[in-house]
Amino acid sequence: MPFEPDDYLSRHFKTSGAELSKKIDELVALVVPPTSQNLPLYREMLVTVMRMAQADRSRWDAKILLQTMREMEHAFSRLDQFKRRRKVTVFGSARTPIEHPLNALARELGETLARYDLMVITGAGGGIMAAAHEGAGTDNSLGLNITLPFEQHANPTVDGTDHLLSFHFFFVRKLFFIKEADALVLCPGGFGTLDETLEVLTLIQTGKSPLVPVVLLDEPDGSFWKDALSFMRRQLEDNRYILPTDMRLMRLVNNAEDAAAEIDKF
């Protein structure tokens, strides 16, 4: 999509003084390579910040913008080293017990994806996330951790490595789960996993995210995703809240090899 400047911002700064606009141009020229195609974008970013400063928004609003920009810039910088690698985001519960069969399945999934030369992105926590990373190994793992007062600590595979990023805001973290993913594998989980599942499907359904493989992974005799799909068909599709074709955005599989093959053939 071609960049279109915010005309309202431009008019606002024209009326507020040419001197400020000139200084913004000077600052952009000072830090941005003259051949950069992003020069107009960086200028609009500065104009947006200046507009907010001029309005002197609340401290809470200012802190939200600052933290968001910092987190995004840091993530862009850290992830640049992995830009040539294909990646699969794996969602699933942090609370799945080590002895649960799903953990063994997630570990096998990590191993299989690594064999296909795919990096495994998770939320860096325990349970399904830790198992998938353990199977993939550090070189094939990326952890996008969330700073919480409880529960969420980075798993041993990525903890203390440059394969771990920490986020303060859930919405920024979720952006990178989707932005970096060439495919997604969804394992059983709680509210967070369901939230991520429905958001992924909504983004693809509405064209806000590219069409990528969305794989639902469960044990061969598991009912988590079977029940969820049954609910979607009975309550969403039958009531015409979604189209029948929307159900084809995802595929249910019961083993790691089928999950990887579904991704590889896309």
C-alpha positions as CSV (number, residue, x, y, z in Angstrom):
1,M,0.0,0.0,0.0
2,P,1.5,3.4,-1.0
3,F,2.2,5.9,1.8
4,E,-0.2,8.8,1.9
5,P,0.7,11.7,4.2
6,D,-1.8,12.8,6.8
7,D,-3.1,16.0,5.3
8,Y,-4.6,17.1,8.6
9,L,-1.3,16.9,10.3
10,S,0.4,18.9,7.5
11,R,-2.3,21.6,7.6
12,H,-2.0,21.8,11.4
13,F,1.7,22.4,11.3
14,K,1.5,24.9,8.4
15,T,-0.8,27.0,10.5
16,S,1.2,26.6,13.7
17,G,4.4,28.0,12.1
18,A,6.8,27.3,9.3
19,E,9.7,27.3,11.6
20,L,8.7,24.1,13.4
21,S,8.1,22.4,10.1
22,K,11.6,23.5,8.9
23,K,13.2,22.2,12.0
24,I,11.5,18.8,11.5
25,D,12.8,18.7,8.0
26,E,16.3,19.5,9.2
27,L,16.2,16.8,11.8
28,V,15.0,14.2,9.3
29,A,17.8,15.2,6.9
30,L,20.3,14.9,9.7
31,V,19.5,11.3,10.7
32,V,17.8,9.7,7.6
33,P,19.9,8.6,4.6
34,P,19.0,10.9,1.7
35,T,18.2,7.9,-0.5
36,S,15.9,6.2,2.0
37,Q,12.4,5.5,0.6
38,N,11.2,5.8,4.2
39,L,12.1,9.5,4.6
40,P,8.4,10.7,4.3
41,L,7.4,8.1,6.8
42,Y,9.9,9.2,9.4
43,R,8.9,12.8,8.9
44,E,5.2,11.9,9.6
45,M,6.3,10.0,12.7
46,L,8.0,13.1,14.0
47,V,5.0,15.3,13.1
48,T,2.7,12.9,15.0
49,V,4.9,13.1,18.1
50,M,5.1,16.9,17.8
51,R,1.4,17.2,17.5
52,M,0.9,15.1,20.6
53,A,3.5,17.2,22.5
54,Q,1.8,20.4,21.3
55,A,-1.5,19.2,22.7
56,D,0.3,18.1,25.9
57,R,-1.7,14.9,26.3
58,S,-2.1,13.2,29.6
59,R,1.0,11.5,31.1
60,W,-0.7,8.1,30.7
61,D,-1.2,8.7,27.0
62,A,2.3,9.9,26.5
63,K,3.7,6.9,28.3
64,I,1.7,4.5,26.2
65,L,3.0,6.1,23.0
66,L,6.6,6.1,24.3
67,Q,6.5,2.5,25.5
68,T,4.9,1.3,22.3
69,M,7.5,3.0,20.1
70,R,10.4,1.8,22.2
71,E,9.2,-1.8,22.2
72,M,8.5,-1.8,18.4
73,E,11.9,-0.3,17.6
74,H,13.7,-2.7,19.8
75,A,11.9,-5.7,18.3
76,F,12.6,-4.5,14.8
77,S,16.3,-4.2,15.6
78,R,16.6,-7.6,17.4
79,L,14.6,-9.5,14.8
80,D,16.6,-8.2,11.9
81,Q,19.2,-10.9,12.3
82,F,16.5,-13.6,11.7
83,K,14.8,-11.9,8.7
84,R,16.0,-14.6,6.2
85,R,14.6,-17.5,8.3
86,R,11.1,-18.8,7.8
87,K,9.2,-18.9,11.1
88,V,6.2,-20.7,12.6
89,T,4.4,-19.2,15.6
90,V,3.2,-21.9,18.0
91,F,0.4,-21.0,20.5
92,G,-0.5,-23.1,23.5
93,S,-1.0,-23.3,27.2
94,A,1.8,-22.4,29.6
95,R,0.2,-24.6,32.2
96,T,0.3,-27.9,30.4
97,P,2.0,-30.4,32.8
98,I,5.3,-31.8,31.7
99,E,3.9,-35.4,31.8
100,H,0.9,-34.5,29.6
101,P,0.9,-36.1,26.1
102,L,0.4,-32.7,24.6
103,N,3.9,-31.7,25.9
104,A,5.5,-34.7,24.1
105,L,3.5,-33.7,20.9
106,A,4.7,-30.1,21.2
107,R,8.3,-31.2,21.6
108,E,8.0,-33.4,18.6
109,L,6.5,-30.5,16.7
110,G,9.5,-28.3,17.5
111,E,11.9,-31.1,16.4
112,T,10.0,-31.6,13.1
113,L,9.8,-27.9,12.3
114,A,13.5,-27.5,12.9
115,R,14.1,-30.4,10.5
116,Y,12.2,-28.4,7.9
117,D,14.5,-25.4,8.7
118,L,11.7,-23.5,10.3
119,M,12.2,-21.3,13.4
120,V,9.7,-21.8,16.2
121,I,8.2,-18.6,17.8
122,T,6.4,-18.9,21.1
123,G,5.6,-16.7,24.1
124,A,8.7,-18.1,25.7
125,G,6.8,-19.5,28.7
126,G,6.4,-23.0,30.1
127,G,4.1,-25.9,29.1
128,I,3.5,-26.2,25.3
129,M,5.8,-23.2,24.6
130,A,8.7,-24.7,26.5
131,A,8.2,-28.1,25.0
132,A,8.2,-26.7,21.4
133,H,11.4,-24.8,22.1
134,E,13.0,-27.7,23.7
135,G,12.3,-29.8,20.6
136,A,13.5,-27.1,18.2
137,G,16.7,-26.1,20.1
138,T,17.9,-22.6,20.8
139,D,19.2,-21.9,17.2
140,N,15.7,-22.6,15.9
141,S,13.8,-20.8,18.6
142,L,12.4,-17.3,19.2
143,G,10.8,-16.3,22.4
144,L,8.5,-13.3,22.7
145,N,8.0,-13.0,26.4
146,I,5.5,-10.8,28.3
147,T,6.4,-9.0,31.5
148,L,3.9,-10.2,34.1
149,P,3.9,-10.1,38.0
150,F,3.4,-13.8,38.1
151,E,3.6,-17.1,36.0
152,Q,5.4,-15.9,32.9
153,H,9.2,-16.6,33.0
154,A,11.3,-17.4,30.0
155,N,11.9,-21.1,29.4
156,P,15.5,-22.5,29.6
157,T,15.9,-22.8,25.8
158,V,15.8,-19.1,25.2
159,D,16.4,-17.6,28.6
160,G,19.5,-15.4,28.6
161,T,20.0,-15.6,24.9
162,D,19.6,-13.1,22.0
163,H,16.7,-15.3,20.9
164,L,14.5,-13.8,23.6
165,L,12.5,-10.5,23.5
166,S,10.4,-9.1,26.4
167,F,7.3,-7.0,25.9
168,H,5.3,-4.8,28.3
169,F,2.2,-4.5,26.1
170,F,0.2,-7.6,24.9
171,F,-0.9,-5.9,21.7
172,V,2.7,-5.1,20.6
173,R,3.7,-8.7,21.4
174,K,0.7,-10.1,19.4
175,L,1.7,-7.9,16.5
176,F,5.1,-9.6,16.2
177,F,3.6,-13.1,16.7
178,I,1.6,-12.5,13.5
179,K,4.1,-10.2,11.6
180,E,7.0,-12.7,11.8
181,A,5.0,-15.8,11.1
182,D,5.0,-17.7,7.9
183,A,2.5,-20.1,9.5
184,L,0.8,-20.7,12.8
185,V,0.2,-23.8,14.9
186,L,-2.4,-23.6,17.6
187,C,-2.4,-26.1,20.4
188,P,-4.9,-26.5,23.2
189,G,-4.8,-23.7,25.8
190,G,-6.7,-21.2,27.9
191,F,-8.1,-17.7,27.5
192,G,-4.8,-16.4,26.0
193,T,-4.6,-19.2,23.4
194,L,-8.3,-18.8,22.4
195,D,-7.8,-15.0,22.1
196,E,-4.8,-15.5,19.9
197,T,-6.6,-18.1,17.8
198,L,-9.6,-15.9,17.1
199,E,-7.5,-12.8,16.4
200,V,-5.4,-14.7,13.9
201,L,-8.5,-16.0,12.1
202,T,-10.1,-12.5,12.2
203,L,-7.0,-10.8,10.7
204,I,-6.8,-13.3,7.9
205,Q,-10.6,-13.3,7.3
206,T,-10.7,-9.5,7.0
207,G,-7.5,-9.3,4.9
208,K,-5.5,-7.5,7.5
209,S,-3.0,-10.3,7.6
210,P,-1.6,-12.4,4.7
211,L,-3.1,-15.8,4.0
212,V,-0.9,-18.3,5.8
213,P,-1.3,-21.9,7.0
214,V,-3.3,-22.1,10.3
215,V,-2.9,-25.5,11.8
216,L,-4.9,-26.8,14.8
217,L,-2.8,-29.5,16.6
218,D,-4.2,-31.9,19.1
219,E,-3.7,-35.5,20.3
220,P,-5.2,-38.2,18.1
221,D,-8.0,-38.8,20.6
222,G,-8.2,-35.1,21.8
223,S,-11.4,-33.2,21.7
224,F,-10.3,-29.6,22.3
225,W,-10.2,-28.4,18.7
226,K,-12.9,-30.9,17.6
227,D,-15.3,-29.3,20.1
228,A,-14.2,-25.8,19.1
229,L,-14.8,-26.5,15.4
230,S,-18.2,-28.1,16.2
231,F,-19.1,-24.9,18.1
232,M,-18.0,-22.7,15.2
233,R,-20.0,-24.7,12.7
234,R,-23.2,-24.9,14.9
235,Q,-23.2,-21.4,16.3
236,L,-21.2,-19.3,13.9
237,E,-21.6,-20.9,10.5
238,D,-25.2,-22.1,10.9
239,N,-26.3,-18.7,12.2
240,R,-24.4,-17.0,9.3
241,Y,-22.1,-15.1,11.6
242,I,-19.3,-16.4,9.4
243,L,-19.2,-17.8,5.8
244,P,-18.8,-21.5,5.2
245,T,-15.5,-20.7,3.4
246,D,-14.1,-19.2,6.7
247,M,-14.0,-22.7,8.1
248,R,-11.4,-23.5,5.5
249,L,-8.9,-21.0,6.9
250,M,-7.7,-23.7,9.4
251,R,-6.9,-27.4,9.3
252,L,-7.0,-29.9,12.2
253,V,-4.1,-32.4,12.4
254,N,-3.1,-34.9,15.0
255,N,0.6,-35.3,14.6
256,A,3.7,-33.2,14.2
257,E,4.6,-34.5,10.7
258,D,1.3,-33.6,9.3
259,A,1.5,-30.1,10.8
260,A,4.9,-29.5,9.2
261,A,3.9,-31.0,5.9
262,E,0.8,-28.7,5.8
263,I,3.0,-25.7,6.3
264,D,5.7,-26.9,3.9
265,K,3.3,-27.4,1.0
266,F,1.6,-24.0,1.3
